[in-house]
Amino acid sequence: MSKKLLSVLGLLMALTLLAAGCGGGEAEPGDTGTTPADTGTAPADTGTEEMTDTGTEEMTDTGTEEMTETGTEEMTETETGAAPVGDCGDTVKIAYQGPLTGPNAALGINMLNGLQLAVDEANESGELDFMVEIESLDSQGDPAVAPPLAQGAAADESVVAVVGPAFSGETAASGPIYEQAGLPFLSPSATNPDLSQNGWEYFFRTVATDATQGPVAARFIYENLGATQVAVVDDASEYGKGLADIVEQSLTENGATIVLREGVEAGTQDYSAVVGQIAQSGAEAMFYGGYFSDAGLIRRQLVDNGAGDITFVSDDGAFDNALVEVAGADAAEGLWVTFPGADPLSADPAFLEAYNAAFDADPGAFTIEAYQSGLILTQALQEVGCDRTAIRDFLDEFSAEVFGKQIEFDDNGDIAAQTFFVYQVENGAFVQKEEVQA
């Protein structure tokens, strides 16, 4: 596989940093500095909104082969055996599907920004004979909203791949559509293990599954926190319930007692019923499977109910600074989250500076996985062209270190288990506390 594209991308990022300097103030994970304009109901049409190229200039080939210090590890050669195929024309689209409005928009914006940075670098590299655009599909993370968006992307021949869907529920709803259309979809964040058991040939993901995250969270609760009486609650979503079930099973295997097992409806404002049950259960700790918008409310209402001494542990869906905003700094203090992705708090300084200059924010949960996905797909476009099946075949055979993580997909589209991180809120910000090799 040619390494020229990523070499030039590294040079481009270094040049960008020299020109831009430090851009913007300090932001916590997930704080994009962007307030979505629309937080209402799902759009009536397909919801696809074309993102045009933002003034990037094409560079001529410098011929340089040495990577500059951007923190991006050089991709090792992947033998696809495929010659470039398919006429890309003047522009080609990579779609992004995830929440850009609604209660969990911050997570989706993190990922869209990571993909945007990778695409901008590819466009500026001069290695492509066409421009790559991002087609943003605002699913609001809702499985009911997702299918029409997937149908629109699948029918658009200029869309050659999808980064996403972001959430497991919308992935389950959209996957059959993408699979039937032969459209590769590469999720940076959908972690439900069952997704890769559907026999889909066009599905891939750059993140470890909950089959690994669940036992990591359970061992942390039982061994590190020393909790033997545990309440387990979830939001009844494909993601939240699936992960909570695995945590429950693993806790039991570790010798803990599950004193309460409940599901709640996501989006509820008043959680007093389940909060009362948790407070009366005798739990020393609780695990919540779901997203930050509901996790923050439950934590705040537990504290208001006098049950703040119950240690609160949640998951990657809650790993966003918006959790602190929802719960309030005092209630959020001391809560824990587990995370299966690359640690955004310790990313390479050059990458952090480039991201901050572009978006006036720090990267958050799954920003790096989306960036990695963008790097892989733009490399595929260079190597095999714009044919969807050729891109799928490229991903099947891909094996390389991408931005510090070895990525290789098994027959089901999953990557190997990886390092997990555990964070705690201290003084209103997430701080990395544990690194667990799964």
BABA-922811 format. One record per residue (C-alpha): x, y, z; residue in three letters; residue number from 1. Coordinates in Angstrom, 2 decimals, decimal comma. Layout:
BEGIN
{{X Y Z} 'Ala' NUM}
...
END
This chain:
BEGIN
{{0,00 0,00 0,00} 'Met' 1}
{{1,28 3,45 -0,76} 'Ser' 2}
{{2,20 5,51 2,28} 'Lys' 3}
{{2,39 8,76 0,35} 'Lys' 4}
{{-1,03 10,13 1,36} 'Leu' 5}
{{-0,45 9,89 5,10} 'Leu' 6}
{{3,06 11,25 4,66} 'Ser' 7}
{{1,72 14,35 2,99} 'Val' 8}
{{-1,08 14,61 5,55} 'Leu' 9}
{{1,55 14,73 8,28} 'Gly' 10}
{{3,39 17,52 6,47} 'Leu' 11}
{{0,15 19,42 5,96} 'Leu' 12}
{{-0,81 19,22 9,62} 'Met' 13}
{{2,61 20,54 10,64} 'Ala' 14}
{{2,26 23,47 8,23} 'Leu' 15}
{{-1,22 24,16 9,55} 'Thr' 16}
{{0,06 24,32 13,10} 'Leu' 17}
{{2,79 26,78 12,20} 'Leu' 18}
{{0,25 29,03 10,53} 'Ala' 19}
{{-2,60 28,72 13,01} 'Ala' 20}
{{-0,79 28,62 16,35} 'Gly' 21}
{{-2,94 27,93 19,37} 'Cys' 22}
{{-6,60 28,33 18,49} 'Gly' 23}
{{-9,14 28,83 21,25} 'Gly' 24}
{{-9,44 28,28 24,96} 'Gly' 25}
{{-9,39 25,08 26,94} 'Glu' 26}
{{-12,45 22,86 26,57} 'Ala' 27}
{{-13,35 19,64 28,27} 'Glu' 28}
{{-14,02 16,37 26,39} 'Pro' 29}
{{-17,11 16,67 24,26} 'Gly' 30}
{{-17,34 20,46 24,58} 'Asp' 31}
{{-17,38 21,43 20,96} 'Thr' 32}
{{-18,15 25,05 21,58} 'Gly' 33}
{{-21,06 24,61 19,19} 'Thr' 34}
{{-24,70 25,04 20,11} 'Thr' 35}
{{-26,88 23,06 17,71} 'Pro' 36}
{{-29,38 25,29 16,02} 'Ala' 37}
{{-32,11 22,68 15,92} 'Asp' 38}
{{-32,97 20,56 18,94} 'Thr' 39}
{{-36,50 19,80 17,93} 'Gly' 40}
{{-38,19 17,04 16,03} 'Thr' 41}
{{-36,73 14,91 13,28} 'Ala' 42}
{{-36,62 16,50 9,83} 'Pro' 43}
{{-39,33 15,57 7,39} 'Ala' 44}
{{-36,96 14,86 4,52} 'Asp' 45}
{{-33,93 12,58 4,57} 'Thr' 46}
{{-32,13 15,01 6,83} 'Gly' 47}
{{-29,01 14,94 4,67} 'Thr' 48}
{{-27,20 18,20 4,58} 'Glu' 49}
{{-24,29 18,58 2,22} 'Glu' 50}
{{-21,13 19,97 3,73} 'Met' 51}
{{-19,12 21,75 1,09} 'Thr' 52}
{{-15,37 22,05 1,04} 'Asp' 53}
{{-14,29 24,95 3,23} 'Thr' 54}
{{-11,75 26,67 1,14} 'Gly' 55}
{{-9,01 24,07 1,13} 'Thr' 56}
{{-6,30 24,55 -1,50} 'Glu' 57}
{{-4,94 21,64 -3,45} 'Glu' 58}
{{-1,22 21,12 -2,94} 'Met' 59}
{{1,09 19,68 -5,53} 'Thr' 60}
{{2,86 16,46 -4,72} 'Asp' 61}
{{5,97 17,23 -2,67} 'Thr' 62}
{{7,25 13,72 -3,01} 'Gly' 63}
{{8,28 13,67 0,64} 'Thr' 64}
{{8,21 10,26 2,33} 'Glu' 65}
{{8,98 11,29 5,92} 'Glu' 66}
{{6,15 11,78 8,42} 'Met' 67}
{{6,32 14,96 10,48} 'Thr' 68}
{{5,46 14,88 14,18} 'Glu' 69}
{{1,68 14,92 14,05} 'Thr' 70}
{{1,24 11,95 16,35} 'Gly' 71}
{{-0,09 9,89 13,45} 'Thr' 72}
{{1,77 6,61 13,23} 'Glu' 73}
{{2,80 5,56 9,74} 'Glu' 74}
{{0,40 3,05 8,23} 'Met' 75}
{{2,12 -0,19 7,46} 'Thr' 76}
{{1,63 -1,61 4,00} 'Glu' 77}
{{-1,64 -3,40 3,36} 'Thr' 78}
{{-1,72 -5,59 0,29} 'Glu' 79}
{{-5,14 -5,27 -1,29} 'Thr' 80}
{{-4,07 -6,53 -4,68} 'Gly' 81}
{{-6,59 -4,16 -6,25} 'Ala' 82}
{{-5,92 -1,56 -8,88} 'Ala' 83}
{{-7,76 1,77 -8,65} 'Pro' 84}
{{-11,28 1,33 -9,99} 'Val' 85}
{{-14,28 3,55 -10,50} 'Gly' 86}
{{-14,42 7,08 -11,85} 'Asp' 87}
{{-14,76 9,41 -8,89} 'Cys' 88}
{{-15,52 12,49 -10,96} 'Gly' 89}
{{-14,85 15,89 -9,40} 'Asp' 90}
{{-16,25 15,11 -5,97} 'Thr' 91}
{{-16,99 12,04 -3,88} 'Val' 92}
{{-18,92 11,86 -0,63} 'Lys' 93}
{{-18,31 10,10 2,67} 'Ile' 94}
{{-21,45 10,25 4,78} 'Ala' 95}
{{-21,45 10,69 8,55} 'Tyr' 96}
{{-24,47 9,37 10,47} 'Gln' 97}
{{-25,02 10,28 14,10} 'Gly' 98}
{{-26,70 12,78 16,45} 'Pro' 99}
{{-26,01 16,41 15,58} 'Leu' 100}
{{-29,10 17,77 17,34} 'Thr' 101}
{{-31,10 16,51 20,28} 'Gly' 102}
{{-30,03 15,54 23,81} 'Pro' 103}
{{-26,91 13,59 22,79} 'Asn' 104}
{{-25,69 15,92 20,05} 'Ala' 105}
{{-22,34 16,57 21,75} 'Ala' 106}
{{-21,22 12,98 21,14} 'Leu' 107}
{{-22,10 13,16 17,46} 'Gly' 108}
{{-20,41 16,50 16,94} 'Ile' 109}
{{-17,21 15,09 18,49} 'Asn' 110}
{{-17,16 12,41 15,79} 'Met' 111}
{{-18,15 14,63 12,88} 'Leu' 112}
{{-15,31 16,99 13,74} 'Asn' 113}
{{-12,80 14,15 13,82} 'Gly' 114}
{{-13,93 12,95 10,40} 'Leu' 115}
{{-13,91 16,50 9,04} 'Gln' 116}
{{-10,28 16,98 10,09} 'Leu' 117}
{{-9,21 13,78 8,31} 'Ala' 118}
{{-11,10 14,74 5,14} 'Val' 119}
{{-9,70 18,27 5,14} 'Asp' 120}
{{-6,18 16,89 5,39} 'Glu' 121}
{{-6,82 14,49 2,50} 'Ala' 122}
{{-8,20 17,29 0,32} 'Asn' 123}
{{-5,21 19,50 1,10} 'Glu' 124}
{{-2,69 16,73 0,45} 'Ser' 125}
{{-2,87 16,94 -3,34} 'Gly' 126}
{{-2,82 13,14 -3,53} 'Glu' 127}
{{-6,44 12,79 -4,66} 'Leu' 128}
{{-7,68 13,69 -8,14} 'Asp' 129}
{{-11,03 14,76 -6,71} 'Phe' 130}
{{-12,45 16,48 -3,65} 'Met' 131}
{{-14,00 14,55 -0,77} 'Val' 132}
{{-17,11 16,01 0,84} 'Glu' 133}
{{-18,97 14,95 3,98} 'Ile' 134}
{{-22,69 14,30 3,78} 'Glu' 135}
{{-23,95 14,81 7,34} 'Ser' 136}
{{-26,93 12,67 8,38} 'Leu' 137}
{{-28,40 13,94 11,64} 'Asp' 138}
{{-30,04 10,87 13,14} 'Ser' 139}
{{-30,39 12,39 16,62} 'Gln' 140}
{{-29,19 8,93 17,68} 'Gly' 141}
{{-32,75 7,70 17,20} 'Asp' 142}
{{-33,38 4,29 15,56} 'Pro' 143}
{{-36,73 5,58 14,28} 'Ala' 144}
{{-35,11 8,53 12,49} 'Val' 145}
{{-32,18 6,59 11,07} 'Ala' 146}
{{-33,67 4,38 8,28} 'Pro' 147}
{{-34,79 7,18 5,92} 'Pro' 148}
{{-31,34 8,76 6,26} 'Leu' 149}
{{-29,69 5,46 5,41} 'Ala' 150}
{{-31,98 5,00 2,42} 'Gln' 151}
{{-31,02 8,43 1,11} 'Gly' 152}
{{-27,31 7,76 1,45} 'Ala' 153}
{{-27,60 4,29 -0,07} 'Ala' 154}
{{-29,42 5,67 -3,11} 'Ala' 155}
{{-26,87 8,44 -3,68} 'Asp' 156}
{{-24,21 6,95 -5,96} 'Glu' 157}
{{-21,75 9,69 -5,02} 'Ser' 158}
{{-21,71 8,39 -1,41} 'Val' 159}
{{-19,07 5,67 -1,37} 'Val' 160}
{{-18,86 4,94 2,38} 'Ala' 161}
{{-20,39 5,89 5,71} 'Val' 162}
{{-18,63 6,75 8,97} 'Val' 163}
{{-21,20 5,59 11,50} 'Gly' 164}
{{-23,87 5,05 12,49} 'Pro' 165}
{{-22,78 6,44 15,84} 'Ala' 166}
{{-25,16 4,62 18,20} 'Phe' 167}
{{-25,89 0,89 18,38} 'Ser' 168}
{{-29,67 1,24 18,03} 'Gly' 169}
{{-29,48 3,31 14,87} 'Glu' 170}
{{-26,82 0,94 13,52} 'Thr' 171}
{{-29,18 -2,01 13,98} 'Ala' 172}
{{-31,90 -0,05 12,15} 'Ala' 173}
{{-29,68 1,21 9,33} 'Ser' 174}
{{-27,42 -1,78 8,82} 'Gly' 175}
{{-29,76 -3,86 6,64} 'Pro' 176}
{{-30,21 -0,88 4,30} 'Ile' 177}
{{-26,48 -0,28 3,90} 'Tyr' 178}
{{-25,84 -3,99 3,52} 'Glu' 179}
{{-28,43 -4,42 0,78} 'Gln' 180}
{{-27,03 -1,41 -1,08} 'Ala' 181}
{{-23,46 -2,67 -0,79} 'Gly' 182}
{{-22,40 0,54 0,97} 'Leu' 183}
{{-19,49 0,14 3,42} 'Pro' 184}
{{-20,26 1,54 6,88} 'Phe' 185}
{{-17,50 2,00 9,44} 'Leu' 186}
{{-18,67 2,91 12,94} 'Ser' 187}
{{-16,34 4,70 15,35} 'Pro' 188}
{{-18,59 4,14 18,37} 'Ser' 189}
{{-21,38 1,52 18,05} 'Ala' 190}
{{-20,32 -1,08 20,62} 'Thr' 191}
{{-23,17 -3,58 20,95} 'Asn' 192}
{{-21,60 -7,03 20,29} 'Pro' 193}
{{-24,67 -8,35 18,43} 'Asp' 194}
{{-24,16 -5,92 15,55} 'Leu' 195}
{{-21,29 -7,97 14,17} 'Ser' 196}
{{-23,29 -11,19 14,36} 'Gln' 197}
{{-25,75 -10,22 11,61} 'Asn' 198}
{{-23,69 -11,63 8,77} 'Gly' 199}
{{-23,15 -8,13 7,32} 'Trp' 200}
{{-20,27 -8,02 4,85} 'Glu' 201}
{{-20,11 -4,22 4,62} 'Tyr' 202}
{{-20,02 -3,46 8,38} 'Phe' 203}
{{-16,82 -2,52 10,23} 'Phe' 204}
{{-15,99 -0,67 13,44} 'Arg' 205}
{{-12,85 0,92 14,87} 'Thr' 206}
{{-13,85 0,45 18,52} 'Val' 207}
{{-13,94 -2,56 20,84} 'Ala' 208}
{{-17,34 -4,00 21,74} 'Thr' 209}
{{-19,26 -4,12 25,01} 'Asp' 210}
{{-18,42 -7,80 25,29} 'Ala' 211}
{{-15,07 -6,49 26,50} 'Thr' 212}
{{-16,15 -3,21 28,10} 'Gln' 213}
{{-18,74 -4,89 30,33} 'Gly' 214}
{{-16,30 -7,15 32,17} 'Pro' 215}
{{-13,83 -4,26 32,51} 'Val' 216}
{{-16,50 -2,11 34,19} 'Ala' 217}
{{-17,63 -4,99 36,42} 'Ala' 218}
{{-14,11 -5,80 37,61} 'Arg' 219}
{{-13,49 -2,12 38,32} 'Phe' 220}
{{-16,65 -1,90 40,44} 'Ile' 221}
{{-15,97 -5,12 42,36} 'Tyr' 222}
{{-12,19 -5,08 42,67} 'Glu' 223}
{{-11,12 -1,43 42,53} 'Asn' 224}
{{-14,10 0,12 44,28} 'Leu' 225}
{{-14,69 -2,85 46,55} 'Gly' 226}
{{-18,47 -2,77 46,03} 'Ala' 227}
{{-20,27 -6,06 46,62} 'Thr' 228}
{{-23,86 -4,72 46,64} 'Gln' 229}
{{-24,57 -3,19 43,24} 'Val' 230}
{{-27,62 -1,72 41,49} 'Ala' 231}
{{-27,70 -1,97 37,67} 'Val' 232}
{{-29,91 0,38 35,63} 'Val' 233}
{{-30,15 0,96 31,88} 'Asp' 234}
{{-32,01 3,16 29,40} 'Asp' 235}
{{-33,61 0,22 27,53} 'Ala' 236}
{{-31,68 1,10 24,36} 'Ser' 237}
{{-29,86 -1,39 22,15} 'Glu' 238}
{{-26,61 -0,04 23,57} 'Tyr' 239}
{{-27,48 0,70 27,19} 'Gly' 240}
{{-29,38 -2,49 28,01} 'Lys' 241}
{{-26,94 -4,68 26,13} 'Gly' 242}
{{-23,98 -3,30 28,06} 'Leu' 243}
{{-25,80 -3,33 31,41} 'Ala' 244}
{{-26,73 -7,00 30,91} 'Asp' 245}
{{-23,06 -7,86 30,38} 'Ile' 246}
{{-22,02 -5,83 33,45} 'Val' 247}
{{-24,70 -7,58 35,54} 'Glu' 248}
{{-23,53 -11,02 34,44} 'Gln' 249}
{{-19,88 -10,20 35,02} 'Ser' 250}
{{-20,55 -8,70 38,46} 'Leu' 251}
{{-22,37 -11,86 39,48} 'Thr' 252}
{{-19,48 -14,01 38,22} 'Glu' 253}
{{-17,10 -11,87 40,30} 'Asn' 254}
{{-19,13 -12,51 43,42} 'Gly' 255}
{{-21,13 -9,29 43,73} 'Ala' 256}
{{-24,81 -9,22 44,63} 'Thr' 257}
{{-27,19 -7,40 42,30} 'Ile' 258}
{{-29,55 -5,65 44,71} 'Val' 259}
{{-31,58 -3,92 41,97} 'Leu' 260}
{{-31,96 -4,42 38,23} 'Arg' 261}
{{-34,13 -1,86 36,44} 'Glu' 262}
{{-34,68 -0,28 33,04} 'Gly' 263}
{{-35,86 3,29 32,52} 'Val' 264}
{{-37,16 5,20 29,53} 'Glu' 265}
{{-34,55 7,48 27,98} 'Ala' 266}
{{-35,55 11,12 27,86} 'Gly' 267}
{{-37,52 11,01 31,10} 'Thr' 268}
{{-37,12 14,13 33,20} 'Gln' 269}
{{-38,39 12,74 36,49} 'Asp' 270}
{{-36,51 9,62 37,62} 'Tyr' 271}
{{-37,80 9,78 41,19} 'Ser' 272}
{{-39,30 6,28 41,08} 'Ala' 273}
{{-36,09 4,46 40,17} 'Val' 274}
{{-34,00 6,87 42,27} 'Val' 275}
{{-36,08 5,93 45,29} 'Gly' 276}
{{-35,57 2,24 44,56} 'Gln' 277}
{{-31,81 2,69 44,23} 'Ile' 278}
{{-31,64 4,69 47,47} 'Ala' 279}
{{-33,53 1,96 49,37} 'Gln' 280}
{{-31,72 -1,00 47,78} 'Ser' 281}
{{-28,67 -1,03 50,00} 'Gly' 282}
{{-26,41 -0,54 46,98} 'Ala' 283}
{{-22,85 0,55 47,60} 'Glu' 284}
{{-22,42 1,35 43,90} 'Ala' 285}
{{-24,57 1,50 40,80} 'Met' 286}
{{-23,89 1,06 37,12} 'Phe' 287}
{{-25,90 2,97 34,53} 'Tyr' 288}
{{-25,96 1,81 30,90} 'Gly' 289}
{{-26,91 4,69 28,62} 'Gly' 290}
{{-25,97 8,21 27,57} 'Tyr' 291}
{{-24,88 11,33 29,43} 'Phe' 292}
{{-28,17 13,21 29,14} 'Ser' 293}
{{-30,03 10,69 31,31} 'Asp' 294}
{{-27,05 9,62 33,41} 'Ala' 295}
{{-26,58 13,22 34,56} 'Gly' 296}
{{-30,21 13,58 35,59} 'Leu' 297}
{{-30,23 10,32 37,54} 'Ile' 298}
{{-27,03 11,26 39,34} 'Arg' 299}
{{-28,37 14,70 40,26} 'Arg' 300}
{{-31,64 13,28 41,52} 'Gln' 301}
{{-29,80 10,66 43,58} 'Leu' 302}
{{-27,81 13,41 45,28} 'Val' 303}
{{-30,96 15,47 45,82} 'Asp' 304}
{{-32,57 12,38 47,39} 'Asn' 305}
{{-29,74 12,01 49,89} 'Gly' 306}
{{-28,20 8,99 48,13} 'Ala' 307}
{{-25,08 10,70 46,81} 'Gly' 308}
{{-22,85 8,30 48,74} 'Asp' 309}
{{-23,78 5,51 46,31} 'Ile' 310}
{{-20,83 5,39 43,90} 'Thr' 311}
{{-22,04 6,11 40,38} 'Phe' 312}
{{-20,38 4,33 37,46} 'Val' 313}
{{-21,39 4,68 33,81} 'Ser' 314}
{{-20,03 4,01 30,34} 'Asp' 315}
{{-18,61 5,56 27,18} 'Asp' 316}
{{-22,03 6,97 26,31} 'Gly' 317}
{{-21,74 9,14 29,42} 'Ala' 318}
{{-18,17 10,25 28,74} 'Phe' 319}
{{-18,82 13,83 27,76} 'Asp' 320}
{{-18,42 17,08 29,67} 'Asn' 321}
{{-22,11 17,69 29,06} 'Ala' 322}
{{-22,69 15,06 31,77} 'Leu' 323}
{{-21,22 17,50 34,30} 'Val' 324}
{{-23,44 20,27 32,97} 'Glu' 325}
{{-26,58 18,12 33,22} 'Val' 326}
{{-25,83 16,78 36,68} 'Ala' 327}
{{-24,32 19,97 38,02} 'Gly' 328}
{{-20,69 20,17 39,14} 'Ala' 329}
{{-21,41 19,23 42,77} 'Asp' 330}
{{-23,52 16,17 41,94} 'Ala' 331}
{{-21,14 15,02 39,19} 'Ala' 332}
{{-18,10 15,18 41,46} 'Glu' 333}
{{-16,60 11,72 42,00} 'Gly' 334}
{{-18,61 9,76 39,42} 'Leu' 335}
{{-16,84 7,29 37,15} 'Trp' 336}
{{-17,06 6,27 33,47} 'Val' 337}
{{-15,37 3,54 31,45} 'Thr' 338}
{{-14,26 4,17 27,88} 'Phe' 339}
{{-13,17 1,73 25,13} 'Pro' 340}
{{-11,74 4,25 22,68} 'Gly' 341}
{{-8,43 6,06 22,34} 'Ala' 342}
{{-7,86 8,47 25,22} 'Asp' 343}
{{-8,73 11,94 23,88} 'Pro' 344}
{{-7,13 13,62 26,90} 'Leu' 345}
{{-3,65 12,37 26,07} 'Ser' 346}
{{-3,68 12,57 22,27} 'Ala' 347}
{{-0,58 13,83 20,53} 'Asp' 348}
{{-0,10 17,56 21,24} 'Pro' 349}
{{0,19 18,37 17,53} 'Ala' 350}
{{-3,16 16,70 16,85} 'Phe' 351}
{{-4,76 18,47 19,82} 'Leu' 352}
{{-3,49 21,81 18,58} 'Glu' 353}
{{-4,69 21,19 15,03} 'Ala' 354}
{{-8,12 20,09 16,27} 'Tyr' 355}
{{-8,41 23,06 18,58} 'Asn' 356}
{{-7,41 25,43 15,80} 'Ala' 357}
{{-10,07 23,96 13,51} 'Ala' 358}
{{-12,96 23,71 15,99} 'Phe' 359}
{{-12,04 25,90 18,97} 'Asp' 360}
{{-12,50 22,86 21,23} 'Ala' 361}
{{-10,71 19,77 22,48} 'Asp' 362}
{{-11,56 16,33 21,08} 'Pro' 363}
{{-14,01 14,22 23,05} 'Gly' 364}
{{-15,35 10,69 23,12} 'Ala' 365}
{{-14,73 8,86 19,82} 'Phe' 366}
{{-13,26 11,88 18,05} 'Thr' 367}
{{-10,08 9,93 17,45} 'Ile' 368}
{{-11,93 6,83 16,24} 'Glu' 369}
{{-13,78 8,98 13,70} 'Ala' 370}
{{-10,49 10,60 12,66} 'Tyr' 371}
{{-8,95 7,13 12,22} 'Gln' 372}
{{-11,96 6,06 10,16} 'Ser' 373}
{{-11,52 9,09 7,93} 'Gly' 374}
{{-7,81 8,35 7,46} 'Leu' 375}
{{-8,56 4,75 6,49} 'Ile' 376}
{{-11,33 5,64 4,04} 'Leu' 377}
{{-9,39 8,41 2,30} 'Thr' 378}
{{-6,48 5,97 1,98} 'Gln' 379}
{{-8,92 3,51 0,40} 'Ala' 380}
{{-10,04 6,14 -2,09} 'Leu' 381}
{{-6,44 6,73 -3,09} 'Gln' 382}
{{-5,65 3,02 -3,38} 'Glu' 383}
{{-8,77 1,47 -4,94} 'Val' 384}
{{-10,88 4,36 -6,15} 'Gly' 385}
{{-14,57 5,02 -5,54} 'Cys' 386}
{{-16,20 1,66 -6,14} 'Asp' 387}
{{-18,12 0,62 -3,01} 'Arg' 388}
{{-17,26 -3,06 -3,29} 'Thr' 389}
{{-13,58 -2,29 -3,84} 'Ala' 390}
{{-13,61 -0,16 -0,68} 'Ile' 391}
{{-15,24 -3,03 1,22} 'Arg' 392}
{{-12,53 -5,39 -0,04} 'Asp' 393}
{{-9,86 -2,88 1,00} 'Phe' 394}
{{-11,26 -2,81 4,55} 'Leu' 395}
{{-11,45 -6,61 4,66} 'Asp' 396}
{{-7,71 -6,84 4,05} 'Glu' 397}
{{-6,64 -3,73 5,95} 'Phe' 398}
{{-3,98 -4,13 8,65} 'Ser' 399}
{{-2,06 -1,09 9,84} 'Ala' 400}
{{-1,24 1,11 12,78} 'Glu' 401}
{{-3,37 4,22 12,47} 'Val' 402}
{{-2,77 7,11 14,82} 'Phe' 403}
{{-1,29 4,92 17,51} 'Gly' 404}
{{-3,70 1,98 17,29} 'Lys' 405}
{{-3,35 -1,26 15,39} 'Gln' 406}
{{-6,48 -1,71 13,28} 'Ile' 407}
{{-7,32 -4,96 11,59} 'Glu' 408}
{{-10,83 -6,29 11,04} 'Phe' 409}
{{-11,91 -9,87 11,62} 'Asp' 410}
{{-14,47 -11,69 9,50} 'Asp' 411}
{{-17,29 -9,94 11,37} 'Asn' 412}
{{-15,84 -6,43 11,00} 'Gly' 413}
{{-14,63 -6,18 14,62} 'Asp' 414}
{{-11,17 -5,11 15,76} 'Ile' 415}
{{-9,15 -6,88 18,41} 'Ala' 416}
{{-9,62 -5,98 22,10} 'Ala' 417}
{{-7,73 -2,90 23,17} 'Gln' 418}
{{-6,83 -0,73 26,13} 'Thr' 419}
{{-9,70 0,71 28,16} 'Phe' 420}
{{-9,63 3,84 30,30} 'Phe' 421}
{{-11,48 4,74 33,47} 'Val' 422}
{{-12,17 8,41 34,26} 'Tyr' 423}
{{-13,44 10,21 37,31} 'Gln' 424}
{{-14,92 13,69 37,55} 'Val' 425}
{{-12,73 15,95 39,65} 'Glu' 426}
{{-13,40 19,66 40,04} 'Asn' 427}
{{-15,88 19,55 37,17} 'Gly' 428}
{{-13,63 17,78 34,65} 'Ala' 429}
{{-12,89 14,19 33,65} 'Phe' 430}
{{-9,50 12,93 34,84} 'Val' 431}
{{-7,99 9,63 33,70} 'Gln' 432}
{{-7,53 7,30 36,68} 'Lys' 433}
{{-7,07 3,78 35,37} 'Glu' 434}
{{-5,76 2,12 32,23} 'Glu' 435}
{{-6,96 -1,44 31,77} 'Val' 436}
{{-5,60 -3,85 29,17} 'Gln' 437}
{{-8,56 -6,01 28,18} 'Ala' 438}
END
